[in-house]
Structure formats: structure tokens, C-alpha cells
């Protein structure tokens, strides 16, 4: 049972099937902790497939078990796992409520470069990409675009990684690459939609798309991200020479 949930959580090749089987077994056993973990696995499988609404439904169903849970880790994880599913649907207020505080935009310089990227993927790659964009280190931005399998990892890192990926492509990616990524990631009425619209707008110098992106950012309260459009446009012009 735990092996099935573990395989689903870590997105191994049979993850979707393991999530389904794990959920069925947990229901039969009636163990509250296993059922909560199985719902988490189902949420992760749905999220990786781009079914954000389904992921949110599975994640929120875990709250039904809270009165019966005694493990602080599981209780904490119930909230933690639900946050990205709400954010993916553009429900930023709900995500902040689940987090228990208003998110603060901050970027911390660290000694992460002393450690290799291998095995950490988006966990380290995303903040490094953001720092590279902030410093206009275009070679570094392009280098960090190499890891494109972040969606197969823990969902907690998927949204910021996808957003950074789209912003990076807006600066150094080809128009074709931007179009492919925007279509794959920027689902309508999702957290990532304005990032996809902006990437397309920057790549094609399309003011209408950029206006739609700005409106979508501000509707979700993502004002810091909205303000990055100008710098990203300037960086793309610099990258193109």
C-alpha cells in the first residue's frame, strides 16, 4: 500500500496507475492516514496531467480527515499540498488563506551554487533562473532552460518552475519554443495563463497579448509579476542583439 503511494508521489512511470490502485486499497482498508496519503497521490497525478480542477478536488477532500488525524506532519501536509492546486486555478486568495499568511515576494542569495543541480531540478533551478533574469545573465538563463521535466516532480515546485520557464523562454527562446510551451502550460483561467500570454506577447511584440497578460496578472493580485513585463521585453531585445 505505502509502496504504491510512494511510486505515485514520486511520479515513477506507473504513477497514475499506482495512485488509482492505492486509493482503492486505502478505501477498502479504511485507514484514515492511508486514505489521506492516497488522496494526495491522486491530486499529484491529476496535477501532473494538467487537470488542476481535479487535483484541487482531491487535495481538498483530504480536509475531511483532519478531525481524525493525529500526526502533525499529515495535518501540515494537508494544507501544504492544497496550496499549489488552488494557485493553479488562479484562486490566489484561497491559496494565501491555506498558507495562513499573505505571501511575501523575496529572493534570497544563498550558497546553493556549491551544490550540483543534478537531482534537485526545479527546487534549485527556479530561484537560480529568477536570479539570472534579475541580473540579466542571459547565458545563465539559457543554461537553466535545459531541465524541462520539472512537471514530473513534486507539485509544490511545479507552478513557480513553470512560470520561470515561460519567463525565461520569453527572453531567450525561439518564437516556436515559446508557442509550444505557452500552449502546453498556459491553460485558460489558470495561474499560468498570464505567463503564457506574456511570453507570446514578448516573443511576437504583440501589445494586445501583453495587455491581456497584464489584466490577468492584476486580477489575481500578481502585481510583482505584472511589473516584470518591461524588464523581460528589454532583456529579449538585448538577447536578440
VMD Tcl script that draws the C-alpha trace (Angstrom):
set ca {
  {0.00 0.00 0.00}
  {2.66 2.53 1.05}
  {4.82 1.40 -1.89}
  {2.00 2.20 -4.32}
  {1.51 5.66 -2.82}
  {5.26 6.27 -2.82}
  {5.56 5.37 -6.52}
  {2.66 7.67 -7.32}
  {4.08 10.54 -5.26}
  {7.49 10.38 -6.93}
  {5.99 10.22 -10.43}
  {7.51 6.91 -11.48}
  {6.41 5.55 -14.89}
  {3.37 3.76 -13.42}
  {2.46 6.65 -11.12}
  {-1.09 7.19 -12.37}
  {-1.99 3.52 -12.05}
  {-0.36 3.32 -8.62}
  {-2.32 6.39 -7.47}
  {-5.59 4.80 -8.58}
  {-4.82 1.40 -7.03}
  {-3.52 2.99 -3.85}
  {-6.70 4.98 -3.49}
  {-8.88 1.91 -3.96}
  {-6.91 -0.11 -1.40}
  {-6.95 2.73 1.12}
  {-10.73 2.95 0.82}
  {-11.08 -0.78 1.48}
  {-8.71 -0.70 4.47}
  {-10.42 2.32 5.96}
  {-7.18 3.68 7.43}
  {-7.55 7.45 7.68}
  {-3.85 8.25 7.29}
  {-3.51 5.98 4.25}
  {-6.65 7.44 2.70}
  {-5.29 10.96 3.18}
  {-1.98 9.97 1.59}
  {-3.79 8.23 -1.27}
  {-5.84 11.35 -1.99}
  {-2.59 13.32 -2.04}
  {-1.24 10.87 -4.62}
  {-4.38 11.22 -6.72}
  {-4.06 15.02 -6.52}
  {-0.45 14.82 -7.66}
  {-1.32 12.57 -10.60}
  {-4.08 14.94 -11.71}
  {-1.81 17.97 -11.33}
  {0.93 16.42 -13.47}
  {-1.66 15.69 -16.16}
  {-2.71 19.35 -16.17}
  {-6.07 18.60 -14.55}
  {-5.82 21.36 -11.96}
  {-9.51 21.25 -11.05}
  {-9.27 17.52 -10.40}
  {-6.11 18.00 -8.37}
  {-7.81 20.66 -6.27}
  {-10.81 18.41 -5.64}
  {-8.63 15.53 -4.42}
  {-6.48 17.86 -2.29}
  {-9.50 19.48 -0.63}
  {-11.09 16.10 0.12}
  {-8.16 15.48 2.49}
  {-9.57 18.11 4.85}
  {-12.45 15.73 5.64}
  {-9.94 13.59 7.53}
  {-8.45 16.35 9.69}
  {-10.60 15.65 12.78}
  {-9.32 12.07 12.81}
  {-5.65 12.75 12.11}
  {-3.17 12.83 14.98}
  {0.08 13.18 13.00}
  {1.27 16.83 12.90}
  {3.13 16.05 9.68}
  {0.00 14.84 7.89}
  {-2.05 17.77 9.16}
  {0.60 20.22 7.96}
  {0.91 18.41 4.63}
  {-2.84 18.61 4.06}
  {-2.57 22.40 3.92}
  {0.78 22.44 2.13}
  {-0.37 20.17 -0.70}
  {-3.60 22.08 -1.28}
  {-1.92 25.46 -1.81}
  {-0.49 24.86 -5.32}
  {-3.75 23.32 -6.55}
  {-5.66 26.45 -5.55}
  {-2.97 28.69 -7.04}
  {-3.02 26.72 -10.30}
  {-6.70 27.60 -10.70}
  {-5.94 31.26 -10.15}
  {-7.52 31.24 -6.67}
  {-4.75 33.26 -5.09}
  {-6.79 34.42 -2.08}
  {-7.67 30.83 -1.28}
  {-4.03 29.78 -1.64}
  {-2.97 32.56 0.74}
  {-5.69 31.55 3.21}
  {-4.44 27.96 3.14}
  {-0.91 29.21 3.69}
  {-2.08 31.10 6.73}
  {-0.41 34.37 5.71}
  {0.00 36.73 2.78}
  {2.83 35.62 0.54}
  {5.82 37.92 0.52}
  {7.95 38.26 -2.57}
  {11.55 37.79 -1.54}
  {14.65 36.45 -3.18}
  {17.46 35.16 -1.04}
  {21.03 34.81 -2.17}
  {22.46 31.54 -0.86}
  {25.36 29.19 -1.16}
  {23.32 26.84 -3.39}
  {25.88 27.04 -6.20}
  {28.22 25.00 -4.02}
  {25.96 22.04 -4.67}
  {25.31 20.36 -8.05}
  {21.93 20.78 -9.75}
  {21.60 17.08 -10.52}
  {18.75 15.50 -8.64}
  {17.30 18.80 -7.41}
  {15.77 20.07 -10.67}
  {13.25 22.83 -10.17}
  {13.92 23.06 -6.43}
  {17.17 24.90 -7.11}
  {16.73 25.71 -10.80}
  {13.73 28.01 -10.32}
  {15.31 30.50 -7.88}
  {18.52 30.37 -9.92}
  {16.56 31.26 -13.07}
  {14.88 34.15 -11.26}
  {18.24 35.45 -10.07}
  {19.71 35.11 -13.57}
  {16.79 37.12 -15.02}
  {17.17 39.78 -12.32}
  {20.89 40.05 -13.09}
  {20.40 39.94 -16.87}
  {22.71 36.92 -17.07}
  {21.38 35.68 -20.41}
  {23.81 32.77 -20.80}
  {22.79 31.52 -17.38}
  {19.10 31.84 -18.25}
  {19.61 29.74 -21.37}
  {21.62 27.16 -19.45}
  {18.88 26.74 -16.86}
  {16.26 26.08 -19.54}
  {17.81 22.66 -20.08}
  {15.81 20.94 -17.35}
  {12.29 20.60 -18.74}
  {10.98 17.58 -16.83}
  {10.07 19.54 -13.65}
  {6.38 18.71 -14.09}
  {7.14 15.10 -13.21}
  {8.32 16.08 -9.73}
  {6.61 17.29 -6.59}
  {3.73 19.60 -7.45}
  {4.79 22.14 -4.82}
  {7.57 23.34 -7.15}
  {5.71 22.99 -10.44}
  {3.94 26.34 -10.69}
  {6.87 28.64 -9.86}
  {9.09 26.47 -12.07}
  {6.67 26.71 -15.00}
  {6.31 30.47 -14.54}
  {10.09 30.93 -14.50}
  {10.36 28.62 -17.52}
  {7.91 30.74 -19.52}
  {9.61 33.99 -18.47}
  {12.99 32.57 -19.44}
  {11.69 31.46 -22.84}
  {10.25 34.93 -23.35}
  {13.80 36.26 -23.10}
  {15.97 33.67 -24.88}
  {13.58 31.21 -26.53}
  {12.62 30.99 -30.18}
  {9.11 32.01 -31.16}
  {8.30 28.37 -31.91}
  {9.53 27.22 -28.48}
  {7.53 29.95 -26.78}
  {4.37 28.95 -28.67}
  {4.81 25.28 -27.76}
  {5.39 26.00 -24.07}
  {2.58 28.55 -23.84}
  {0.09 26.13 -25.38}
  {1.20 23.29 -23.09}
  {1.35 25.24 -19.84}
  {-0.83 28.33 -20.12}
  {-4.27 26.83 -19.73}
  {-7.14 29.37 -19.83}
  {-8.23 30.62 -16.40}
  {-5.20 29.06 -14.71}
  {-2.36 30.58 -12.71}
  {-0.02 30.09 -15.65}
  {-2.25 31.68 -18.30}
  {-0.84 35.23 -17.95}
  {2.73 33.91 -18.06}
  {1.95 32.12 -21.32}
  {0.23 35.18 -22.77}
  {3.14 37.39 -21.80}
  {5.73 35.04 -23.26}
  {3.83 35.06 -26.55}
  {3.40 38.82 -26.39}
  {7.09 39.44 -25.75}
  {8.23 36.99 -28.44}
  {5.89 38.45 -31.07}
  {5.85 42.05 -29.79}
  {2.08 41.78 -29.56}
  {0.65 44.60 -27.44}
  {-2.80 43.03 -27.31}
  {-1.45 39.83 -25.77}
  {0.65 41.81 -23.33}
  {-2.42 43.78 -22.31}
  {-4.37 40.57 -21.69}
  {-1.50 39.19 -19.65}
  {-1.29 42.33 -17.52}
  {-5.02 42.26 -16.86}
  {-4.87 38.57 -15.87}
  {-1.88 39.12 -13.57}
  {-3.56 42.00 -11.75}
  {-6.88 40.17 -11.48}
  {-5.06 37.52 -9.43}
  {-3.13 40.09 -7.40}
  {0.19 39.12 -9.04}
  {1.34 42.71 -9.32}
  {5.03 41.91 -8.89}
  {4.91 39.51 -11.82}
  {2.94 42.04 -13.87}
  {5.69 44.59 -13.31}
  {8.31 42.28 -14.83}
  {6.95 42.64 -18.37}
  {9.03 45.72 -19.16}
  {12.31 44.20 -17.95}
  {11.60 40.96 -19.84}
  {10.98 42.87 -23.08}
  {14.22 44.77 -22.62}
  {16.12 41.53 -21.96}
  {14.74 39.92 -25.12}
  {15.86 42.87 -27.23}
  {19.27 42.55 -25.66}
  {19.37 38.80 -26.31}
  {18.45 39.34 -29.97}
  {21.23 41.91 -30.28}
}
mol new
graphics top color blue
foreach p $ca { graphics top sphere $p radius 0.5 }
foreach p [lrange $ca 0 end-1] q [lrange $ca 1 end] { graphics top cylinder $p $q radius 0.2 }
display resetview
